[in-house]
């Protein structure tokens, strides 16, 4: 039983490696596109729905980060926990009374963006490689087309439900789609924040499973 599991995992790993080697251009392009969109779309939505962005900066405290991690107050675990929630850079828009809105990207946000981007990039590289693999056998590509639609839908759904660290929206973290709405009650914003976390986790798990499944298909050469 264990030998069978190890064999299947080996086939999955070989399939993923083969697809990424064969489709490295597609993998890089999709990964970069999703990563940039994760950062650019929230301030773009806020600029259109609220007020145009007029300020961007990196956190000036980042210059002291190495010193803080190596010898700052508290234990190393406490310091790393604080770094995980550290804002790296942010966009904002001012109004006559202060800040109209702000969108910050933390270390945790950046890690999530990178993970999602890599999963989506790997999914499309595997899907394209498997589509050509099936085509060489003379099989219909309907399943391959469905896989591409599924990947695109998951990418858009992940972007729409992905959580954002924002200011001036009534909740610290809400999904991208929620940024377009102004004047929502605190209860509604709290609900959207909770749904954002669930949606993000669901997309990450779903894309990971899709990558593993397609990797297994490519590695085993099983016809769809």
Buried (B, 14 or more C-beta within 10 A) or exposed (E): EEEEEEEBBEBBBBBBEBBBEBBEEBBEBBBEBBBEBBBEBBBBBBBEEBBEBEEEEEBEEEEEBEEBEEEBEEEEEEBEEBBEEBBBBBBBBBEEEEEBBBBBBBBBBBEBBBEBBBBBBBBBBBBBBBBBBBEEEEEEBEBBEEBBEBBBEBBEBBBBBBBBBBBBBBBEBBBBBBBEBEEBEEEBBBBBBEBBBEBBEBBBEBBBEBBBBBBBBBBBEEEB
